Amino acid sequence: MKIMEKRIRCPQEDSRRVGHNMNSFLAENESMEAIPKKQSYFVIIMQRVFKNPVATTGLIVFVIMVLLAVLAPLIAPYDYVEMNPLNRFSSPSWKHLCGTDDFGRDIFSRLLYGARYSLSLGVAAQILQLTLGVFLGCIAGYYGGRTEQIIMRACDIMQAIPNLLLAIIISTALGIGFINTVIALGVGHVASSCRLIRAQFLPLRELEYVEAERSINCSASRLIFRHLLPNAVSPLIVQTTMGIGGAITSAAALSFLGLGVQPPTPEWGAMLTAATPYIRYYPYMIYFPGICIAIVVMALNLFGDGLRDALDPKLKQ
């Protein structure tokens, strides 16, 4: 009888053991789900940026300016080319928030559309600069030797000429226009990006993982753009962010000198050029384009400064 009782109890005990094991397994899974997932490097950097109120303010202001430029057709109360000779030189009022110019055009509407040209000039110039500068810097930093010497001496010649003066020379040779202004601004700043990437590549190309990649016959292009460049791009991001503001200022300077985008295109620098003869009697025509340029450049510099602090290796935990 005792043996029969044991045989009857065994299935119950087995079911209890299975239930206990299942409960422990579910408890382990719940504890595993409670472990936070590893965050990406981009998320960590953005969290650091948003902890900086100054950088966050700069980013918000720049995003607002971009949205105003994109939504200009919906926000602008008038057509930016619409002329009304009866409203020439109207002072700022509720009807015309920023007044009117010498042709009776609404300055506020022209500022909104001008943001498209000014921001596009800055971004396009930086894209051209990055494309050429990163390519040359990668070649100089990876191969070294005679190739590096030729590229660096060319950069020395370019950097011996002030950036704005070099942009003026290129713009004079190519002529006025949006595309020519982008080329003048982009080519004039290639040397700085090239030097920065080359300086980042010099210590990276001697590391162990690079030697390991070479030992398995990894191609030079894969090694440069897949392994070396991602580790050297952090300071370039900061330089690009702050360089957009500098490009916008340089574009305004070229337009003011009559070498960039010219009236009637509502670019902020061109608006300053058109308002110069009336600065004594109608100063508001100068104030508003100048304020817009100052706001965008300041916002980008504040964001770039905060981004530099976020990418600082000393602050990594």
C-alpha positions in Angstrom: 0.0 0.0 0.0 2.8 2.4 0.8 4.3 1.8 -2.6 1.0 2.5 -4.3 0.7 5.7 -2.3 4.1 6.8 -3.5 3.2 6.0 -7.0 0.0 8.0 -6.8 1.8 11.0 -5.2 4.6 11.2 -7.8 2.6 12.8 -10.6 1.3 15.5 -8.2 4.9 16.2 -7.0 6.1 16.3 -10.6 3.3 18.8 -11.5 4.3 21.0 -8.5 7.9 20.9 -9.6 7.0 21.9 -13.1 4.9 24.7 -11.8 7.7 25.9 -9.5 10.2 25.8 -12.4 7.8 27.7 -14.7 7.2 30.4 -12.0 11.0 30.9 -11.5 11.5 31.1 -15.3 8.8 33.8 -15.6 10.3 35.7 -12.7 13.8 35.6 -14.4 12.3 36.8 -17.7 10.6 39.7 -15.8 13.8 40.6 -14.2 15.6 40.5 -17.6 13.0 42.8 -19.1 13.4 45.2 -16.2 17.1 45.7 -17.2 17.3 48.9 -19.3 18.5 48.5 -22.9 21.7 50.0 -23.9 21.2 53.5 -25.4 22.8 54.5 -28.7 25.6 57.0 -28.8 23.4 59.5 -30.7 20.7 59.4 -27.9 23.4 59.9 -25.2 24.8 62.9 -27.0 21.4 64.5 -27.5 20.5 63.9 -23.8 23.7 65.8 -22.9 22.8 68.6 -25.3 19.3 69.0 -23.9 20.7 69.2 -20.4 22.5 72.4 -21.5 19.8 75.2 -21.6 21.9 77.5 -23.7 22.5 74.8 -26.5 18.8 73.8 -26.3 17.8 77.5 -26.7 20.0 77.8 -29.8 18.6 74.6 -31.3 15.0 75.7 -30.7 15.6 79.1 -32.3 17.2 77.6 -35.3 14.4 75.1 -35.8 11.9 77.9 -35.5 13.7 79.9 -38.2 13.8 76.8 -40.5 10.0 76.3 -39.9 9.3 79.9 -40.8 11.3 79.5 -44.0 9.5 76.3 -44.9 6.1 77.7 -44.1 6.7 81.1 -45.7 3.9 80.8 -48.3 1.4 80.2 -45.5 2.7 82.8 -43.1 3.7 85.7 -45.4 0.8 88.2 -45.5 1.9 89.5 -49.0 3.7 88.2 -52.0 7.4 89.1 -51.6 7.5 90.5 -55.2 4.3 92.4 -55.0 5.0 96.2 -55.4 2.8 99.0 -54.3 4.2 102.5 -55.1 1.6 104.1 -52.8 3.1 102.3 -49.8 6.8 103.1 -50.4 8.8 103.5 -47.2 5.9 102.8 -44.9 7.1 102.5 -41.3 6.5 99.3 -39.3 2.8 99.0 -38.4 0.1 96.3 -37.9 -0.5 96.3 -41.6 3.2 95.9 -42.4 5.0 94.5 -39.4 8.5 95.4 -40.7 7.5 98.2 -43.0 8.0 98.4 -46.7 11.0 99.1 -49.0 11.6 101.5 -51.8 9.3 99.6 -54.1 6.5 99.3 -51.6 7.2 95.6 -51.0 6.4 94.1 -47.6 9.7 93.6 -45.7 8.3 90.9 -43.4 7.2 88.7 -46.3 10.6 89.2 -48.0 12.4 88.2 -44.7 10.4 85.0 -44.6 11.2 84.1 -48.1 14.8 85.4 -47.7 15.3 82.8 -44.9 15.0 80.1 -47.6 17.9 81.6 -49.6 20.2 82.5 -46.6 19.8 79.1 -44.8 20.1 77.2 -48.1 23.3 79.1 -48.9 24.8 78.2 -45.5 23.8 74.5 -45.6 24.7 74.0 -49.2 28.1 75.7 -48.7 28.9 73.4 -45.8 27.8 70.3 -47.7 30.2 71.2 -50.5 33.0 72.0 -48.0 32.5 68.7 -46.2 32.4 66.7 -49.4 35.7 68.0 -50.7 37.4 68.5 -47.3 36.6 65.0 -45.9 37.7 63.3 -49.2 41.0 65.1 -49.3 41.6 64.8 -45.6 40.9 61.1 -45.6 43.4 60.5 -48.4 46.1 62.7 -46.8 45.6 61.2 -43.4 45.5 57.5 -44.5 48.1 57.3 -47.2 50.6 59.9 -45.9 53.9 60.4 -47.7 54.1 62.4 -50.9 50.3 62.5 -51.3 49.9 64.0 -47.9 52.6 66.6 -48.6 50.9 67.7 -51.8 47.5 68.1 -50.3 48.8 69.9 -47.1 50.8 72.4 -49.2 47.7 73.1 -51.2 45.8 73.7 -48.0 48.6 76.0 -46.8 48.3 78.1 -49.9 44.5 78.3 -49.5 44.7 79.2 -45.8 47.3 81.9 -46.5 44.5 83.9 -48.1 41.7 85.1 -45.7 38.5 83.1 -46.2 36.3 86.0 -47.2 39.0 87.4 -49.6 39.3 83.9 -51.2 35.5 83.7 -51.5 35.5 87.2 -53.2 38.2 86.1 -55.7 36.2 82.9 -56.6 32.9 84.8 -56.8 34.5 87.4 -59.0 35.9 84.7 -61.4 32.6 82.8 -61.5 30.1 85.6 -61.5 27.0 86.4 -59.4 24.3 83.9 -58.7 23.1 81.3 -56.1 25.2 78.4 -57.4 28.3 80.4 -57.9 28.0 81.8 -54.3 27.7 78.3 -52.9 30.9 77.3 -54.8 32.8 80.3 -53.6 31.8 79.8 -50.0 32.3 76.0 -50.0 35.7 75.9 -51.8 37.0 78.8 -49.7 36.7 76.7 -46.5 37.8 73.3 -47.7 41.3 73.6 -46.2 40.0 73.7 -42.6 37.9 70.5 -42.9 40.8 68.8 -44.7 43.2 69.6 -41.9 40.8 68.6 -39.2 40.1 65.1 -40.7 43.8 64.6 -41.5 44.7 65.4 -37.9 42.1 62.9 -36.6 43.4 60.2 -38.9 47.1 60.4 -37.9 46.7 58.6 -34.5 43.8 56.4 -35.7 45.7 54.8 -38.5 48.3 53.3 -36.1 45.8 51.6 -33.8 45.6 47.8 -33.5 42.2 47.3 -35.1 43.5 49.1 -38.3 46.4 46.7 -38.4 44.0 43.8 -38.0 41.9 45.0 -40.9 44.9 45.3 -43.1 46.1 41.8 -42.2 42.8 40.4 -43.6 43.3 42.4 -46.8 40.5 44.9 -46.1 40.2 47.4 -48.9 41.4 51.0 -48.3 38.0 52.5 -49.1 36.2 50.2 -46.6 38.8 50.9 -44.0 38.6 54.6 -44.4 34.9 55.2 -44.6 33.7 52.2 -42.5 36.2 52.2 -39.6 38.3 55.4 -39.5 36.0 58.1 -40.5 33.2 57.3 -38.0 35.8 57.6 -35.2 37.0 61.0 -36.5 33.7 62.7 -37.3 32.9 64.2 -33.9 34.9 67.4 -34.1 33.8 67.8 -37.7 30.1 67.8 -36.7 30.8 70.7 -34.3 32.8 72.6 -36.9 30.0 72.1 -39.5 27.3 73.3 -37.1 29.1 76.5 -36.3 30.3 76.9 -39.9 26.7 77.2 -41.2 26.4 80.5 -39.3 29.8 81.7 -40.7 28.7 80.7 -44.2 25.4 82.7 -43.8 27.5 85.8 -42.7 29.9 85.4 -45.6 27.0 85.0 -48.0 25.5 88.2 -46.7 28.9 89.9 -47.0 29.2 88.8 -50.6 25.7 90.0 -51.5 26.4 93.3 -49.7 29.5 93.7 -51.9 27.5 92.9 -55.1 29.1 89.5 -55.7 26.5 87.1 -54.2 22.8 86.8 -54.7 21.5 90.1 -56.0 18.1 91.9 -55.8 15.3 91.3 -56.4 16.0 87.9 -54.8 15.0 88.4 -51.1 18.2 87.1 -49.6 19.1 88.8 -46.3 22.5 90.1 -47.6 20.9 91.4 -50.8 18.2 93.1 -48.7 21.0 94.9 -46.8 22.6 96.0 -50.1 19.3 97.4 -51.4 18.7 99.3 -48.2 22.1 100.9 -47.9 21.2 104.1 -49.8 18.3 104.7 -47.3 20.0 103.9 -44.1 19.9 107.5 -42.9 16.2 108.1 -43.4 14.7 104.6 -43.2 17.0 102.6 -40.9 14.4 99.9 -40.3 15.2 98.6 -43.8 18.6 97.7 -42.4 17.6 96.7 -38.9 15.4 93.7 -39.7 17.6 91.8 -42.1 20.6 92.4 -39.9 18.7 91.2 -36.8 17.6 88.0 -38.6 21.2 87.2 -39.6 22.4 87.9 -36.0 19.7 85.6 -34.5 20.5 82.7 -36.8 24.3 83.0 -36.4 24.0 83.3 -32.6 21.6 80.3 -32.4 24.0 78.1 -34.4 27.0 79.2 -32.4 25.2 78.5 -29.1 24.1 75.0 -30.3 27.6 74.3 -31.7 29.2 75.2 -28.4 26.8 72.9 -26.5 27.4 70.1 -29.0 31.2 70.5 -28.5 30.8 70.1 -24.8 28.5 67.0 -25.3 31.1 65.4 -27.5 34.0 66.1 -25.2 35.6 62.8 -24.1 36.3 64.2 -20.7 32.5 64.4 -20.0 31.8 60.8 -21.0 30.8 58.5 -18.2 
